[in-house]
Amino acid sequence: ATLSDYVLAETLDLNALTQVISASGTFTSTLLEGNVTFETLQDFVVIGDDNPSEGQLLISDGSSSVRVTVLDNINVQLGIDIDLDGTIDRTIVVTWTELDLD
């Protein structure tokens, strides 16, 4: 697997115990048919050691995409565009725990 054009920006506010994070890049693997790109559309905001409480990330493989939208520090909305026509075909709300990002 290869990660290319990777950019991570993080700003810490030690007084407010807040992190603001954005990332973008391309992931390539022999297990995938092509590349997967990801791009922060709205910065992720993390307070303390909690999950992000806001932010939005777009993940695309060239034929479909998932827009990950933070609803709060517990829930995340996944907006799935199965054919990249710009229309969200399915919306799923999951918890950060269900995504198992740790």
Contacts in CASP RR format, 6 or more apart in sequence:
PFRMAT RR
TARGET T0000
AUTHOR 0000-0000-0000
METHOD contacts of the structure
MODEL  1
ATLSDYVLAETLDLNALTQVISASGTFTSTLLEGNVTFETLQDFVVIGDD
NPSEGQLLISDGSSSVRVTVLDNINVQLGIDIDLDGTIDRTIVVTWTELD
LD
1 27 0 8 1.000
1 28 0 8 1.000
1 29 0 8 1.000
1 30 0 8 1.000
1 31 0 8 1.000
2 27 0 8 1.000
2 28 0 8 1.000
2 29 0 8 1.000
3 25 0 8 1.000
3 26 0 8 1.000
3 27 0 8 1.000
3 28 0 8 1.000
4 25 0 8 1.000
4 26 0 8 1.000
4 28 0 8 1.000
5 24 0 8 1.000
5 25 0 8 1.000
5 26 0 8 1.000
6 23 0 8 1.000
6 24 0 8 1.000
6 25 0 8 1.000
6 26 0 8 1.000
7 22 0 8 1.000
7 23 0 8 1.000
7 24 0 8 1.000
7 25 0 8 1.000
8 21 0 8 1.000
8 22 0 8 1.000
8 23 0 8 1.000
9 21 0 8 1.000
9 22 0 8 1.000
9 23 0 8 1.000
10 19 0 8 1.000
10 20 0 8 1.000
10 21 0 8 1.000
11 19 0 8 1.000
11 20 0 8 1.000
11 21 0 8 1.000
12 18 0 8 1.000
12 19 0 8 1.000
13 19 0 8 1.000
13 20 0 8 1.000
16 47 0 8 1.000
17 47 0 8 1.000
17 48 0 8 1.000
18 45 0 8 1.000
18 46 0 8 1.000
18 47 0 8 1.000
18 48 0 8 1.000
19 44 0 8 1.000
19 45 0 8 1.000
19 46 0 8 1.000
19 48 0 8 1.000
20 43 0 8 1.000
20 44 0 8 1.000
20 45 0 8 1.000
20 46 0 8 1.000
21 40 0 8 1.000
21 43 0 8 1.000
21 44 0 8 1.000
21 45 0 8 1.000
21 46 0 8 1.000
21 52 0 8 1.000
22 40 0 8 1.000
22 43 0 8 1.000
22 44 0 8 1.000
23 38 0 8 1.000
23 40 0 8 1.000
23 57 0 8 1.000
24 37 0 8 1.000
24 38 0 8 1.000
24 39 0 8 1.000
24 40 0 8 1.000
25 37 0 8 1.000
25 38 0 8 1.000
25 39 0 8 1.000
26 35 0 8 1.000
26 36 0 8 1.000
26 37 0 8 1.000
26 38 0 8 1.000
27 35 0 8 1.000
27 36 0 8 1.000
27 37 0 8 1.000
27 38 0 8 1.000
28 34 0 8 1.000
28 35 0 8 1.000
28 36 0 8 1.000
32 61 0 8 1.000
33 61 0 8 1.000
34 61 0 8 1.000
34 62 0 8 1.000
35 61 0 8 1.000
35 62 0 8 1.000
36 59 0 8 1.000
36 60 0 8 1.000
36 61 0 8 1.000
37 59 0 8 1.000
37 60 0 8 1.000
37 61 0 8 1.000
37 62 0 8 1.000
38 57 0 8 1.000
38 58 0 8 1.000
38 59 0 8 1.000
38 60 0 8 1.000
39 57 0 8 1.000
39 58 0 8 1.000
40 55 0 8 1.000
40 56 0 8 1.000
40 57 0 8 1.000
41 55 0 8 1.000
41 56 0 8 1.000
41 57 0 8 1.000
41 58 0 8 1.000
41 67 0 8 1.000
42 54 0 8 1.000
42 55 0 8 1.000
42 56 0 8 1.000
43 54 0 8 1.000
43 55 0 8 1.000
44 52 0 8 1.000
44 54 0 8 1.000
44 55 0 8 1.000
44 57 0 8 1.000
44 70 0 8 1.000
45 52 0 8 1.000
45 53 0 8 1.000
45 54 0 8 1.000
45 55 0 8 1.000
46 52 0 8 1.000
46 53 0 8 1.000
47 53 0 8 1.000
47 73 0 8 1.000
50 73 0 8 1.000
51 70 0 8 1.000
51 73 0 8 1.000
51 74 0 8 1.000
51 96 0 8 1.000
52 70 0 8 1.000
52 73 0 8 1.000
53 70 0 8 1.000
53 72 0 8 1.000
53 73 0 8 1.000
54 70 0 8 1.000
55 69 0 8 1.000
55 70 0 8 1.000
56 67 0 8 1.000
56 68 0 8 1.000
56 69 0 8 1.000
56 70 0 8 1.000
57 67 0 8 1.000
57 68 0 8 1.000
58 65 0 8 1.000
58 66 0 8 1.000
58 67 0 8 1.000
58 68 0 8 1.000
59 65 0 8 1.000
59 66 0 8 1.000
59 67 0 8 1.000
59 68 0 8 1.000
60 66 0 8 1.000
60 84 0 8 1.000
62 84 0 8 1.000
63 83 0 8 1.000
63 84 0 8 1.000
64 80 0 8 1.000
64 81 0 8 1.000
64 82 0 8 1.000
64 83 0 8 1.000
64 84 0 8 1.000
65 80 0 8 1.000
65 81 0 8 1.000
65 84 0 8 1.000
66 78 0 8 1.000
66 79 0 8 1.000
66 80 0 8 1.000
66 81 0 8 1.000
67 78 0 8 1.000
67 79 0 8 1.000
67 81 0 8 1.000
67 88 0 8 1.000
68 76 0 8 1.000
68 77 0 8 1.000
68 78 0 8 1.000
68 79 0 8 1.000
69 76 0 8 1.000
69 77 0 8 1.000
69 78 0 8 1.000
69 79 0 8 1.000
70 76 0 8 1.000
71 77 0 8 1.000
71 93 0 8 1.000
73 96 0 8 1.000
74 95 0 8 1.000
74 96 0 8 1.000
75 93 0 8 1.000
75 94 0 8 1.000
75 95 0 8 1.000
75 96 0 8 1.000
76 93 0 8 1.000
76 94 0 8 1.000
76 95 0 8 1.000
76 96 0 8 1.000
76 99 0 8 1.000
77 91 0 8 1.000
77 92 0 8 1.000
77 93 0 8 1.000
78 91 0 8 1.000
78 92 0 8 1.000
78 93 0 8 1.000
78 94 0 8 1.000
79 88 0 8 1.000
79 90 0 8 1.000
79 91 0 8 1.000
79 92 0 8 1.000
80 88 0 8 1.000
80 89 0 8 1.000
80 90 0 8 1.000
80 91 0 8 1.000
80 92 0 8 1.000
81 87 0 8 1.000
81 88 0 8 1.000
81 89 0 8 1.000
82 89 0 8 1.000
82 90 0 8 1.000
83 89 0 8 1.000
END
